[in-house]
Amino acid sequence: MNTDFGTLNEPEGRSFKSTPDILSRRETAAILGICLTTLDRLDIPRTRVRHRIMYKREVIIKWVDDHTESTKKAQI
């Protein structure tokens, strides 16, 4: 599934496609449109460097794709 992040909340007026490959917690939460507390509760793989938690852009895309529910109803 190819996710279009153009409709998600974008930090500081940037488009998701132009964001760096490594994102902060705050940038990741803004892109996903959730608060930091919710982000911390999700099972998105993250990287920790000293005290900073960071997310890889491609990991976020894959996680969203993997956790997107189909809107199609099952046919019986």
CHARMM-style PDB file with segment names, atoms N, HN, CA, C and O in Angstrom:
ATOM      1  N   MET     1       0.850  -1.170   0.000  1.00  0.00      PROA
ATOM      2  CA  MET     1       0.000   0.000   0.000  1.00  0.00      PROA
ATOM      3  C   MET     1       0.895   1.231   0.000  1.00  0.00      PROA
ATOM      4  O   MET     1       1.833   1.321   0.792  1.00  0.00      PROA
ATOM      5  N   ASN     2       0.615   2.150  -0.859  1.00  0.00      PROA
ATOM      6  HN  ASN     2      -0.147   2.077  -1.502  1.00  0.00      PROA
ATOM      7  CA  ASN     2       1.377   3.378  -0.943  1.00  0.00      PROA
ATOM      8  C   ASN     2       0.614   4.465  -0.210  1.00  0.00      PROA
ATOM      9  O   ASN     2      -0.438   4.907  -0.673  1.00  0.00      PROA
ATOM     10  N   THR     3       1.135   4.900   0.932  1.00  0.00      PROA
ATOM     11  HN  THR     3       1.989   4.541   1.308  1.00  0.00      PROA
ATOM     12  CA  THR     3       0.440   5.872   1.764  1.00  0.00      PROA
ATOM     13  C   THR     3       0.709   7.282   1.267  1.00  0.00      PROA
ATOM     14  O   THR     3       1.856   7.638   0.995  1.00  0.00      PROA
ATOM     15  N   ASP     4      -0.333   8.080   1.149  1.00  0.00      PROA
ATOM     16  HN  ASP     4      -1.264   7.790   1.370  1.00  0.00      PROA
ATOM     17  CA  ASP     4      -0.191   9.473   0.779  1.00  0.00      PROA
ATOM     18  C   ASP     4      -0.239  10.303   2.047  1.00  0.00      PROA
ATOM     19  O   ASP     4      -1.300  10.469   2.648  1.00  0.00      PROA
ATOM     20  N   PHE     5       0.902  10.822   2.449  1.00  0.00      PROA
ATOM     21  HN  PHE     5       1.764  10.687   1.960  1.00  0.00      PROA
ATOM     22  CA  PHE     5       0.978  11.584   3.678  1.00  0.00      PROA
ATOM     23  C   PHE     5       0.659  13.058   3.470  1.00  0.00      PROA
ATOM     24  O   PHE     5       0.809  13.860   4.392  1.00  0.00      PROA
ATOM     25  N   GLY     6       0.219  13.423   2.263  1.00  0.00      PROA
ATOM     26  HN  GLY     6       0.097  12.772   1.514  1.00  0.00      PROA
ATOM     27  CA  GLY     6      -0.113  14.813   1.998  1.00  0.00      PROA
ATOM     28  C   GLY     6      -1.281  15.315   2.819  1.00  0.00      PROA
ATOM     29  O   GLY     6      -1.414  16.525   3.006  1.00  0.00      PROA
ATOM     30  N   THR     7      -2.138  14.425   3.319  1.00  0.00      PROA
ATOM     31  HN  THR     7      -2.030  13.443   3.167  1.00  0.00      PROA
ATOM     32  CA  THR     7      -3.303  14.840   4.084  1.00  0.00      PROA
ATOM     33  C   THR     7      -3.039  14.861   5.582  1.00  0.00      PROA
ATOM     34  O   THR     7      -3.888  15.316   6.348  1.00  0.00      PROA
ATOM     35  N   LEU     8      -1.889  14.381   6.012  1.00  0.00      PROA
ATOM     36  HN  LEU     8      -1.199  14.011   5.390  1.00  0.00      PROA
ATOM     37  CA  LEU     8      -1.575  14.367   7.436  1.00  0.00      PROA
ATOM     38  C   LEU     8      -1.093  15.742   7.880  1.00  0.00      PROA
ATOM     39  O   LEU     8      -0.657  16.552   7.062  1.00  0.00      PROA
ATOM     40  N   ASN     9      -1.174  15.995   9.167  1.00  0.00      PROA
ATOM     41  HN  ASN     9      -1.528  15.337   9.832  1.00  0.00      PROA
ATOM     42  CA  ASN     9      -0.667  17.248   9.705  1.00  0.00      PROA
ATOM     43  C   ASN     9       0.836  17.292   9.493  1.00  0.00      PROA
ATOM     44  O   ASN     9       1.547  16.340   9.810  1.00  0.00      PROA
ATOM     45  N   GLU    10       1.307  18.400   8.958  1.00  0.00      PROA
ATOM     46  HN  GLU    10       0.729  19.174   8.700  1.00  0.00      PROA
ATOM     47  CA  GLU    10       2.719  18.500   8.626  1.00  0.00      PROA
ATOM     48  C   GLU    10       3.384  19.532   9.515  1.00  0.00      PROA
ATOM     49  O   GLU    10       2.889  20.653   9.633  1.00  0.00      PROA
ATOM     50  N   PRO    11       4.520  19.172  10.156  1.00  0.00      PROA
ATOM     51  CA  PRO    11       5.174  20.096  11.068  1.00  0.00      PROA
ATOM     52  C   PRO    11       5.754  21.303  10.346  1.00  0.00      PROA
ATOM     53  O   PRO    11       6.375  21.167   9.291  1.00  0.00      PROA
ATOM     54  N   GLU    12       5.553  22.459  10.908  1.00  0.00      PROA
ATOM     55  HN  GLU    12       5.049  22.569  11.765  1.00  0.00      PROA
ATOM     56  CA  GLU    12       6.161  23.705  10.451  1.00  0.00      PROA
ATOM     57  C   GLU    12       5.995  23.945   8.960  1.00  0.00      PROA
ATOM     58  O   GLU    12       6.905  24.465   8.314  1.00  0.00      PROA
ATOM     59  N   GLY    13       4.849  23.576   8.404  1.00  0.00      PROA
ATOM     60  HN  GLY    13       4.109  23.153   8.928  1.00  0.00      PROA
ATOM     61  CA  GLY    13       4.563  23.854   7.008  1.00  0.00      PROA
ATOM     62  C   GLY    13       5.323  22.999   6.003  1.00  0.00      PROA
ATOM     63  O   GLY    13       5.225  23.246   4.801  1.00  0.00      PROA
ATOM     64  N   ARG    14       6.079  22.003   6.458  1.00  0.00      PROA
ATOM     65  HN  ARG    14       6.158  21.803   7.435  1.00  0.00      PROA
ATOM     66  CA  ARG    14       6.818  21.153   5.532  1.00  0.00      PROA
ATOM     67  C   ARG    14       5.939  20.007   5.065  1.00  0.00      PROA
ATOM     68  O   ARG    14       5.059  19.557   5.800  1.00  0.00      PROA
ATOM     69  N   SER    15       6.170  19.530   3.845  1.00  0.00      PROA
ATOM     70  HN  SER    15       6.884  19.895   3.248  1.00  0.00      PROA
ATOM     71  CA  SER    15       5.456  18.340   3.403  1.00  0.00      PROA
ATOM     72  C   SER    15       6.208  17.132   3.920  1.00  0.00      PROA
ATOM     73  O   SER    15       7.421  17.190   4.120  1.00  0.00      PROA
ATOM     74  N   PHE    16       5.491  16.026   4.140  1.00  0.00      PROA
ATOM     75  HN  PHE    16       4.505  15.979   3.978  1.00  0.00      PROA
ATOM     76  CA  PHE    16       6.130  14.834   4.701  1.00  0.00      PROA
ATOM     77  C   PHE    16       7.228  14.326   3.785  1.00  0.00      PROA
ATOM     78  O   PHE    16       8.239  13.809   4.262  1.00  0.00      PROA
ATOM     79  N   LYS    17       7.048  14.464   2.483  1.00  0.00      PROA
ATOM     80  HN  LYS    17       6.227  14.884   2.096  1.00  0.00      PROA
ATOM     81  CA  LYS    17       8.047  13.962   1.541  1.00  0.00      PROA
ATOM     82  C   LYS    17       9.342  14.764   1.604  1.00  0.00      PROA
ATOM     83  O   LYS    17      10.378  14.274   1.155  1.00  0.00      PROA
ATOM     84  N   SER    18       9.316  15.981   2.146  1.00  0.00      PROA
ATOM     85  HN  SER    18       8.474  16.379   2.510  1.00  0.00      PROA
ATOM     86  CA  SER    18      10.523  16.788   2.226  1.00  0.00      PROA
ATOM     87  C   SER    18      11.139  16.790   3.621  1.00  0.00      PROA
ATOM     88  O   SER    18      12.109  17.507   3.867  1.00  0.00      PROA
ATOM     89  N   THR    19      10.583  15.996   4.539  1.00  0.00      PROA
ATOM     90  HN  THR    19       9.795  15.414   4.339  1.00  0.00      PROA
ATOM     91  CA  THR    19      11.135  15.947   5.885  1.00  0.00      PROA
ATOM     92  C   THR    19      12.418  15.126   5.891  1.00  0.00      PROA
ATOM     93  O   THR    19      12.634  14.319   4.987  1.00  0.00      PROA
ATOM     94  N   PRO    20      13.268  15.316   6.890  1.00  0.00      PROA
ATOM     95  CA  PRO    20      14.499  14.533   6.981  1.00  0.00      PROA
ATOM     96  C   PRO    20      14.189  13.051   7.180  1.00  0.00      PROA
ATOM     97  O   PRO    20      13.063  12.679   7.510  1.00  0.00      PROA
ATOM     98  N   ASP    21      15.200  12.215   6.975  1.00  0.00      PROA
ATOM     99  HN  ASP    21      16.115  12.517   6.707  1.00  0.00      PROA
ATOM    100  CA  ASP    21      15.017  10.773   7.146  1.00  0.00      PROA
ATOM    101  C   ASP    21      14.856  10.380   8.612  1.00  0.00      PROA
ATOM    102  O   ASP    21      14.269   9.340   8.909  1.00  0.00      PROA
ATOM    103  N   ILE    22      15.365  11.193   9.525  1.00  0.00      PROA
ATOM    104  HN  ILE    22      15.842  12.038   9.284  1.00  0.00      PROA
ATOM    105  CA  ILE    22      15.239  10.944  10.964  1.00  0.00      PROA
ATOM    106  C   ILE    22      14.407  12.065  11.569  1.00  0.00      PROA
ATOM    107  O   ILE    22      14.705  13.245  11.382  1.00  0.00      PROA
ATOM    108  N   LEU    23      13.353  11.681  12.303  1.00  0.00      PROA
ATOM    109  HN  LEU    23      13.111  10.723  12.455  1.00  0.00      PROA
ATOM    110  CA  LEU    23      12.432  12.665  12.870  1.00  0.00      PROA
ATOM    111  C   LEU    23      12.421  12.594  14.392  1.00  0.00      PROA
ATOM    112  O   LEU    23      12.607  11.527  14.978  1.00  0.00      PROA
ATOM    113  N   SER    24      12.206  13.724  15.011  1.00  0.00      PROA
ATOM    114  HN  SER    24      12.055  14.590  14.535  1.00  0.00      PROA
ATOM    115  CA  SER    24      12.073  13.770  16.469  1.00  0.00      PROA
ATOM    116  C   SER    24      10.694  13.253  16.879  1.00  0.00      PROA
ATOM    117  O   SER    24       9.826  13.039  16.034  1.00  0.00      PROA
ATOM    118  N   ARG    25      10.505  13.057  18.169  1.00  0.00      PROA
ATOM    119  HN  ARG    25      11.211  13.231  18.856  1.00  0.00      PROA
ATOM    120  CA  ARG    25       9.191  12.660  18.678  1.00  0.00      PROA
ATOM    121  C   ARG    25       8.142  13.700  18.307  1.00  0.00      PROA
ATOM    122  O   ARG    25       7.047  13.358  17.860  1.00  0.00      PROA
ATOM    123  N   ARG    26       8.482  14.958  18.493  1.00  0.00      PROA
ATOM    124  HN  ARG    26       9.371  15.236  18.855  1.00  0.00      PROA
ATOM    125  CA  ARG    26       7.538  16.048  18.230  1.00  0.00      PROA
ATOM    126  C   ARG    26       7.148  16.100  16.750  1.00  0.00      PROA
ATOM    127  O   ARG    26       5.973  16.271  16.425  1.00  0.00      PROA
ATOM    128  N   GLU    27       8.125  15.954  15.854  1.00  0.00      PROA
ATOM    129  HN  GLU    27       9.080  15.815  16.118  1.00  0.00      PROA
ATOM    130  CA  GLU    27       7.834  15.961  14.416  1.00  0.00      PROA
ATOM    131  C   GLU    27       6.978  14.753  14.025  1.00  0.00      PROA
ATOM    132  O   GLU    27       6.039  14.877  13.238  1.00  0.00      PROA
ATOM    133  N   THR    28       7.312  13.580  14.585  1.00  0.00      PROA
ATOM    134  HN  THR    28       8.074  13.480  15.224  1.00  0.00      PROA
ATOM    135  CA  THR    28       6.560  12.365  14.279  1.00  0.00      PROA
ATOM    136  C   THR    28       5.117  12.491  14.749  1.00  0.00      PROA
ATOM    137  O   THR    28       4.190  12.151  14.014  1.00  0.00      PROA
ATOM    138  N   ALA    29       4.926  12.976  15.965  1.00  0.00      PROA
ATOM    139  HN  ALA    29       5.679  13.253  16.563  1.00  0.00      PROA
ATOM    140  CA  ALA    29       3.568  13.152  16.498  1.00  0.00      PROA
ATOM    141  C   ALA    29       2.780  14.146  15.642  1.00  0.00      PROA
ATOM    142  O   ALA    29       1.600  13.927  15.368  1.00  0.00      PROA
ATOM    143  N   ALA    30       3.424  15.234  15.220  1.00  0.00      PROA
ATOM    144  HN  ALA    30       4.383  15.412  15.443  1.00  0.00      PROA
ATOM    145  CA  ALA    30       2.742  16.240  14.392  1.00  0.00      PROA
ATOM    146  C   ALA    30       2.342  15.653  13.043  1.00  0.00      PROA
ATOM    147  O   ALA    30       1.241  15.914  12.559  1.00  0.00      PROA
ATOM    148  N   ILE    31       3.209  14.875  12.442  1.00  0.00      PROA
ATOM    149  HN  ILE    31       4.103  14.663  12.835  1.00  0.00      PROA
ATOM    150  CA  ILE    31       2.909  14.261  11.148  1.00  0.00      PROA
ATOM    151  C   ILE    31       1.735  13.294  11.266  1.00  0.00      PROA
ATOM    152  O   ILE    31       0.863  13.261  10.398  1.00  0.00      PROA
ATOM    153  N   LEU    32       1.715  12.507  12.341  1.00  0.00      PROA
ATOM    154  HN  LEU    32       2.423  12.534  13.046  1.00  0.00      PROA
ATOM    155  CA  LEU    32       0.642  11.543  12.536  1.00  0.00      PROA
ATOM    156  C   LEU    32      -0.625  12.181  13.095  1.00  0.00      PROA
ATOM    157  O   LEU    32      -1.686  11.557  13.095  1.00  0.00      PROA
ATOM    158  N   GLY    33      -0.520  13.421  13.570  1.00  0.00      PROA
ATOM    159  HN  GLY    33       0.342  13.928  13.570  1.00  0.00      PROA
ATOM    160  CA  GLY    33      -1.684  14.121  14.108  1.00  0.00      PROA
ATOM    161  C   GLY    33      -2.109  13.616  15.474  1.00  0.00      PROA
ATOM    162  O   GLY    33      -3.298  13.589  15.791  1.00  0.00      PROA
ATOM    163  N   ILE    34      -1.130  13.214  16.291  1.00  0.00      PROA
ATOM    164  HN  ILE    34      -0.164  13.236  16.034  1.00  0.00      PROA
ATOM    165  CA  ILE    34      -1.402  12.684  17.631  1.00  0.00      PROA
ATOM    166  C   ILE    34      -0.527  13.404  18.648  1.00  0.00      PROA
ATOM    167  O   ILE    34       0.430  14.086  18.280  1.00  0.00      PROA
ATOM    168  N   CYS    35      -0.854  13.253  19.923  1.00  0.00      PROA
ATOM    169  HN  CYS    35      -1.631  12.700  20.223  1.00  0.00      PROA
ATOM    170  CA  CYS    35      -0.038  13.881  20.967  1.00  0.00      PROA
ATOM    171  C   CYS    35       1.161  12.987  21.298  1.00  0.00      PROA
ATOM    172  O   CYS    35       1.195  11.817  20.918  1.00  0.00      PROA
ATOM    173  N   LEU    36       2.133  13.543  22.003  1.00  0.00      PROA
ATOM    174  HN  LEU    36       2.106  14.494  22.312  1.00  0.00      PROA
ATOM    175  CA  LEU    36       3.347  12.800  22.349  1.00  0.00      PROA
ATOM    176  C   LEU    36       3.047  11.580  23.217  1.00  0.00      PROA
ATOM    177  O   LEU    36       3.682  10.537  23.062  1.00  0.00      PROA
ATOM    178  N   THR    37       2.088  11.706  24.123  1.00  0.00      PROA
ATOM    179  HN  THR    37       1.572  12.553  24.249  1.00  0.00      PROA
ATOM    180  CA  THR    37       1.731  10.587  24.997  1.00  0.00      PROA
ATOM    181  C   THR    37       1.201   9.413  24.180  1.00  0.00      PROA
ATOM    182  O   THR    37       1.571   8.265  24.427  1.00  0.00      PROA
ATOM    183  N   THR    38       0.350   9.693  23.222  1.00  0.00      PROA
ATOM    184  HN  THR    38       0.050  10.626  23.021  1.00  0.00      PROA
ATOM    185  CA  THR    38      -0.178   8.636  22.356  1.00  0.00      PROA
ATOM    186  C   THR    38       0.936   8.017  21.544  1.00  0.00      PROA
ATOM    187  O   THR    38       0.990   6.795  21.405  1.00  0.00      PROA
ATOM    188  N   LEU    39       1.827   8.830  21.003  1.00  0.00      PROA
ATOM    189  HN  LEU    39       1.783   9.823  21.115  1.00  0.00      PROA
ATOM    190  CA  LEU    39       2.961   8.321  20.228  1.00  0.00      PROA
ATOM    191  C   LEU    39       3.796   7.358  21.067  1.00  0.00      PROA
ATOM    192  O   LEU    39       4.205   6.303  20.583  1.00  0.00      PROA
ATOM    193  N   ASP    40       4.047   7.718  22.322  1.00  0.00      PROA
ATOM    194  HN  ASP    40       3.715   8.575  22.716  1.00  0.00      PROA
ATOM    195  CA  ASP    40       4.852   6.859  23.203  1.00  0.00      PROA
ATOM    196  C   ASP    40       4.186   5.514  23.465  1.00  0.00      PROA
ATOM    197  O   ASP    40       4.876   4.531  23.734  1.00  0.00      PROA
ATOM    198  N   ARG    41       2.875   5.453  23.392  1.00  0.00      PROA
ATOM    199  HN  ARG    41       2.314   6.251  23.174  1.00  0.00      PROA
ATOM    200  CA  ARG    41       2.144   4.209  23.654  1.00  0.00      PROA
ATOM    201  C   ARG    41       2.074   3.287  22.439  1.00  0.00      PROA
ATOM    202  O   ARG    41       1.793   2.097  22.579  1.00  0.00      PROA
ATOM    203  N   LEU    42       2.326   3.825  21.258  1.00  0.00      PROA
ATOM    204  HN  LEU    42       2.554   4.791  21.144  1.00  0.00      PROA
ATOM    205  CA  LEU    42       2.266   3.021  20.044  1.00  0.00      PROA
ATOM    206  C   LEU    42       3.536   2.180  19.915  1.00  0.00      PROA
ATOM    207  O   LEU    42       4.579   2.510  20.478  1.00  0.00      PROA
ATOM    208  N   ASP    43       3.421   1.098  19.167  1.00  0.00      PROA
ATOM    209  HN  ASP    43       2.573   0.830  18.710  1.00  0.00      PROA
ATOM    210  CA  ASP    43       4.560   0.186  19.018  1.00  0.00      PROA
ATOM    211  C   ASP    43       5.392   0.489  17.772  1.00  0.00      PROA
ATOM    212  O   ASP    43       5.881  -0.427  17.111  1.00  0.00      PROA
ATOM    213  N   ILE    44       5.551   1.769  17.457  1.00  0.00      PROA
ATOM    214  HN  ILE    44       5.155   2.513  17.994  1.00  0.00      PROA
ATOM    215  CA  ILE    44       6.367   2.155  16.308  1.00  0.00      PROA
ATOM    216  C   ILE    44       7.832   1.991  16.703  1.00  0.00      PROA
ATOM    217  O   ILE    44       8.264   2.543  17.715  1.00  0.00      PROA
ATOM    218  N   PRO    45       8.599   1.240  15.914  1.00  0.00      PROA
ATOM    219  CA  PRO    45      10.033   1.089  16.236  1.00  0.00      PROA
ATOM    220  C   PRO    45      10.721   2.451  16.274  1.00  0.00      PROA
ATOM    221  O   PRO    45      10.489   3.307  15.420  1.00  0.00      PROA
ATOM    222  N   ARG    46      11.557   2.628  17.267  1.00  0.00      PROA
ATOM    223  HN  ARG    46      11.745   1.933  17.960  1.00  0.00      PROA
ATOM    224  CA  ARG    46      12.230   3.914  17.456  1.00  0.00      PROA
ATOM    225  C   ARG    46      13.705   3.698  17.739  1.00  0.00      PROA
ATOM    226  O   ARG    46      14.137   2.590  18.058  1.00  0.00      PROA
ATOM    227  N   THR    47      14.465   4.764  17.619  1.00  0.00      PROA
ATOM    228  HN  THR    47      14.114   5.664  17.360  1.00  0.00      PROA
ATOM    229  CA  THR    47      15.900   4.735  17.886  1.00  0.00      PROA
ATOM    230  C   THR    47      16.176   5.711  19.024  1.00  0.00      PROA
ATOM    231  O   THR    47      15.649   6.823  19.051  1.00  0.00      PROA
ATOM    232  N   ARG    48      17.006   5.276  19.955  1.00  0.00      PROA
ATOM    233  HN  ARG    48      17.434   4.372  19.933  1.00  0.00      PROA
ATOM    234  CA  ARG    48      17.364   6.162  21.063  1.00  0.00      PROA
ATOM    235  C   ARG    48      18.864   6.467  20.981  1.00  0.00      PROA
ATOM    236  O   ARG    48      19.696   5.563  20.910  1.00  0.00      PROA
ATOM    237  N   VAL    49      19.181   7.754  20.992  1.00  0.00      PROA
ATOM    238  HN  VAL    49      18.505   8.488  21.050  1.00  0.00      PROA
ATOM    239  CA  VAL    49      20.566   8.206  21.041  1.00  0.00      PROA
ATOM    240  C   VAL    49      20.673   9.080  22.279  1.00  0.00      PROA
ATOM    241  O   VAL    49      20.148  10.192  22.330  1.00  0.00      PROA
ATOM    242  N   ARG    50      21.368   8.544  23.274  1.00  0.00      PROA
ATOM    243  HN  ARG    50      21.795   7.640  23.232  1.00  0.00      PROA
ATOM    244  CA  ARG    50      21.407   9.164  24.602  1.00  0.00      PROA
ATOM    245  C   ARG    50      19.991   9.336  25.121  1.00  0.00      PROA
ATOM    246  O   ARG    50      19.301   8.338  25.329  1.00  0.00      PROA
ATOM    247  N   HSD    51      19.536  10.541  25.336  1.00  0.00      PROA
ATOM    248  HN  HSD    51      20.096  11.352  25.168  1.00  0.00      PROA
ATOM    249  CA  HSD    51      18.186  10.768  25.873  1.00  0.00      PROA
ATOM    250  C   HSD    51      17.153  11.064  24.793  1.00  0.00      PROA
ATOM    251  O   HSD    51      15.964  11.183  25.091  1.00  0.00      PROA
ATOM    252  N   ARG    52      17.595  11.185  23.535  1.00  0.00      PROA
ATOM    253  HN  ARG    52      18.560  11.089  23.293  1.00  0.00      PROA
ATOM    254  CA  ARG    52      16.669  11.544  22.451  1.00  0.00      PROA
ATOM    255  C   ARG    52      16.074  10.313  21.786  1.00  0.00      PROA
ATOM    256  O   ARG    52      16.784   9.359  21.470  1.00  0.00      PROA
ATOM    257  N   ILE    53      14.784  10.344  21.581  1.00  0.00      PROA
ATOM    258  HN  ILE    53      14.207  11.119  21.838  1.00  0.00      PROA
ATOM    259  CA  ILE    53      14.092   9.285  20.846  1.00  0.00      PROA
ATOM    260  C   ILE    53      13.799   9.822  19.457  1.00  0.00      PROA
ATOM    261  O   ILE    53      13.262  10.918  19.297  1.00  0.00      PROA
ATOM    262  N   MET    54      14.166   9.022  18.443  1.00  0.00      PROA
ATOM    263  HN  MET    54      14.603   8.132  18.573  1.00  0.00      PROA
ATOM    264  CA  MET    54      13.977   9.449  17.064  1.00  0.00      PROA
ATOM    265  C   MET    54      13.330   8.327  16.259  1.00  0.00      PROA
ATOM    266  O   MET    54      13.409   7.154  16.625  1.00  0.00      PROA
ATOM    267  N   TYR    55      12.699   8.704  15.172  1.00  0.00      PROA
ATOM    268  HN  TYR    55      12.635   9.656  14.875  1.00  0.00      PROA
ATOM    269  CA  TYR    55      11.996   7.759  14.313  1.00  0.00      PROA
ATOM    270  C   TYR    55      12.514   7.893  12.888  1.00  0.00      PROA
ATOM    271  O   TYR    55      12.742   8.999  12.399  1.00  0.00      PROA
ATOM    272  N   LYS    56      12.695   6.754  12.229  1.00  0.00      PROA
ATOM    273  HN  LYS    56      12.510   5.855  12.626  1.00  0.00      PROA
ATOM    274  CA  LYS    56      13.099   6.776  10.826  1.00  0.00      PROA
ATOM    275  C   LYS    56      11.848   6.971   9.969  1.00  0.00      PROA
ATOM    276  O   LYS    56      10.812   6.351  10.210  1.00  0.00      PROA
ATOM    277  N   ARG    57      11.960   7.825   8.985  1.00  0.00      PROA
ATOM    278  HN  ARG    57      12.801   8.328   8.789  1.00  0.00      PROA
ATOM    279  CA  ARG    57      10.838   8.159   8.111  1.00  0.00      PROA
ATOM    280  C   ARG    57      10.241   6.917   7.458  1.00  0.00      PROA
ATOM    281  O   ARG    57       9.021   6.753   7.443  1.00  0.00      PROA
ATOM    282  N   GLU    58      11.090   6.037   6.915  1.00  0.00      PROA
ATOM    283  HN  GLU    58      12.081   6.170   6.927  1.00  0.00      PROA
ATOM    284  CA  GLU    58      10.573   4.852   6.227  1.00  0.00      PROA
ATOM    285  C   GLU    58       9.906   3.880   7.191  1.00  0.00      PROA
ATOM    286  O   GLU    58       9.003   3.145   6.789  1.00  0.00      PROA
ATOM    287  N   VAL    59      10.325   3.856   8.450  1.00  0.00      PROA
ATOM    288  HN  VAL    59      11.058   4.453   8.777  1.00  0.00      PROA
ATOM    289  CA  VAL    59       9.700   2.994   9.456  1.00  0.00      PROA
ATOM    290  C   VAL    59       8.294   3.498   9.778  1.00  0.00      PROA
ATOM    291  O   VAL    59       7.373   2.701   9.959  1.00  0.00      PROA
ATOM    292  N   ILE    60       8.129   4.814   9.849  1.00  0.00      PROA
ATOM    293  HN  ILE    60       8.877   5.461   9.702  1.00  0.00      PROA
ATOM    294  CA  ILE    60       6.801   5.388  10.099  1.00  0.00      PROA
ATOM    295  C   ILE    60       5.853   5.029   8.957  1.00  0.00      PROA
ATOM    296  O   ILE    60       4.714   4.628   9.193  1.00  0.00      PROA
ATOM    297  N   ILE    61       6.323   5.173   7.728  1.00  0.00      PROA
ATOM    298  HN  ILE    61       7.249   5.499   7.536  1.00  0.00      PROA
ATOM    299  CA  ILE    61       5.496   4.854   6.561  1.00  0.00      PROA
ATOM    300  C   ILE    61       5.085   3.388   6.599  1.00  0.00      PROA
ATOM    301  O   ILE    61       3.916   3.068   6.385  1.00  0.00      PROA
ATOM    302  N   LYS    62       6.030   2.498   6.869  1.00  0.00      PROA
ATOM    303  HN  LYS    62       6.980   2.758   7.044  1.00  0.00      PROA
ATOM    304  CA  LYS    62       5.730   1.060   6.919  1.00  0.00      PROA
ATOM    305  C   LYS    62       4.750   0.756   8.052  1.00  0.00      PROA
ATOM    306  O   LYS    62       3.819  -0.028   7.869  1.00  0.00      PROA
ATOM    307  N   TRP    63       4.950   1.366   9.212  1.00  0.00      PROA
ATOM    308  HN  TRP    63       5.706   2.004   9.361  1.00  0.00      PROA
ATOM    309  CA  TRP    63       4.069   1.117  10.356  1.00  0.00      PROA
ATOM    310  C   TRP    63       2.640   1.552  10.029  1.00  0.00      PROA
ATOM    311  O   TRP    63       1.687   0.829  10.323  1.00  0.00      PROA
ATOM    312  N   VAL    64       2.492   2.719   9.429  1.00  0.00      PROA
ATOM    313  HN  VAL    64       3.266   3.306   9.190  1.00  0.00      PROA
ATOM    314  CA  VAL    64       1.155   3.200   9.071  1.00  0.00      PROA
ATOM    315  C   VAL    64       0.522   2.254   8.050  1.00  0.00      PROA
ATOM    316  O   VAL    64      -0.650   1.899   8.176  1.00  0.00      PROA
ATOM    317  N   ASP    65       1.288   1.849   7.050  1.00  0.00      PROA
ATOM    318  HN  ASP    65       2.240   2.138   6.948  1.00  0.00      PROA
ATOM    319  CA  ASP    65       0.762   0.912   6.051  1.00  0.00      PROA
ATOM    320  C   ASP    65       0.323  -0.394   6.696  1.00  0.00      PROA
ATOM    321  O   ASP    65      -0.739  -0.925   6.371  1.00  0.00      PROA
ATOM    322  N   ASP    66       1.138  -0.915   7.612  1.00  0.00      PROA
ATOM    323  HN  ASP    66       2.001  -0.484   7.877  1.00  0.00      PROA
ATOM    324  CA  ASP    66       0.830  -2.185   8.278  1.00  0.00      PROA
ATOM    325  C   ASP    66      -0.380  -2.083   9.206  1.00  0.00      PROA
ATOM    326  O   ASP    66      -1.047  -3.085   9.461  1.00  0.00      PROA
ATOM    327  N   HSD    67      -0.666  -0.892   9.709  1.00  0.00      PROA
ATOM    328  HN  HSD    67      -0.123  -0.078   9.502  1.00  0.00      PROA
ATOM    329  CA  HSD    67      -1.752  -0.708  10.671  1.00  0.00      PROA
ATOM    330  C   HSD    67      -2.970   0.001  10.085  1.00  0.00      PROA
ATOM    331  O   HSD    67      -3.843   0.454  10.825  1.00  0.00      PROA
ATOM    332  N   THR    68      -3.026   0.097   8.775  1.00  0.00      PROA
ATOM    333  HN  THR    68      -2.317  -0.271   8.174  1.00  0.00      PROA
ATOM    334  CA  THR    68      -4.171   0.719   8.117  1.00  0.00      PROA
ATOM    335  C   THR    68      -5.231  -0.340   7.881  1.00  0.00      PROA
ATOM    336  O   THR    68      -4.973  -1.366   7.252  1.00  0.00      PROA
ATOM    337  N   GLU    69      -6.431  -0.081   8.394  1.00  0.00      PROA
ATOM    338  HN  GLU    69      -6.642   0.752   8.905  1.00  0.00      PROA
ATOM    339  CA  GLU    69      -7.536  -1.022   8.208  1.00  0.00      PROA
ATOM    340  C   GLU    69      -8.181  -0.782   6.865  1.00  0.00      PROA
ATOM    341  O   GLU    69      -8.297   0.355   6.406  1.00  0.00      PROA
ATOM    342  N   SER    70      -8.593  -1.848   6.252  1.00  0.00      PROA
ATOM    343  HN  SER    70      -8.499  -2.771   6.624  1.00  0.00      PROA
ATOM    344  CA  SER    70      -9.278  -1.742   4.977  1.00  0.00      PROA
ATOM    345  C   SER    70     -10.677  -1.185   5.215  1.00  0.00      PROA
ATOM    346  O   SER    70     -11.346  -1.555   6.180  1.00  0.00      PROA
ATOM    347  N   THR    71     -11.108  -0.301   4.335  1.00  0.00      PROA
ATOM    348  HN  THR    71     -10.564   0.000   3.552  1.00  0.00      PROA
ATOM    349  CA  THR    71     -12.455   0.263   4.471  1.00  0.00      PROA
ATOM    350  C   THR    71     -13.475  -0.532   3.674  1.00  0.00      PROA
ATOM    351  O   THR    71     -14.671  -0.244   3.721  1.00  0.00      PROA
ATOM    352  N   LYS    72     -13.006  -1.522   2.949  1.00  0.00      PROA
ATOM    353  HN  LYS    72     -12.034  -1.756   2.911  1.00  0.00      PROA
ATOM    354  CA  LYS    72     -13.921  -2.371   2.193  1.00  0.00      PROA
ATOM    355  C   LYS    72     -14.623  -3.346   3.126  1.00  0.00      PROA
ATOM    356  O   LYS    72     -14.006  -3.920   4.024  1.00  0.00      PROA
ATOM    357  N   LYS    73     -15.913  -3.526   2.906  1.00  0.00      PROA
ATOM    358  HN  LYS    73     -16.414  -3.060   2.177  1.00  0.00      PROA
ATOM    359  CA  LYS    73     -16.666  -4.478   3.712  1.00  0.00      PROA
ATOM    360  C   LYS    73     -16.482  -5.871   3.124  1.00  0.00      PROA
ATOM    361  O   LYS    73     -16.410  -6.040   1.907  1.00  0.00      PROA
ATOM    362  N   ALA    74     -16.410  -6.840   3.983  1.00  0.00      PROA
ATOM    363  HN  ALA    74     -16.468  -6.703   4.971  1.00  0.00      PROA
ATOM    364  CA  ALA    74     -16.267  -8.224   3.542  1.00  0.00      PROA
ATOM    365  C   ALA    74     -17.519  -8.652   2.795  1.00  0.00      PROA
ATOM    366  O   ALA    74     -18.639  -8.381   3.228  1.00  0.00      PROA
ATOM    367  N   GLN    75     -17.318  -9.318   1.676  1.00  0.00      PROA
ATOM    368  HN  GLN    75     -16.408  -9.538   1.325  1.00  0.00      PROA
ATOM    369  CA  GLN    75     -18.458  -9.799   0.903  1.00  0.00      PROA
ATOM    370  C   GLN    75     -18.794 -11.202   1.332  1.00  0.00      PROA
ATOM    371  O   GLN    75     -17.919 -12.061   1.448  1.00  0.00      PROA
ATOM    372  N   ILE    76     -20.067 -11.427   1.566  1.00  0.00      PROA
ATOM    373  HN  ILE    76     -20.777 -10.729   1.472  1.00  0.00      PROA
ATOM    374  CA  ILE    76     -20.529 -12.744   2.024  1.00  0.00      PROA
ATOM    375  C   ILE    76     -21.181 -13.468   0.878  1.00  0.00      PROA
ATOM    376  OT1 ILE    76     -21.642 -14.598   1.043  1.00  0.00      PROA
TER     377      ILE     76
END
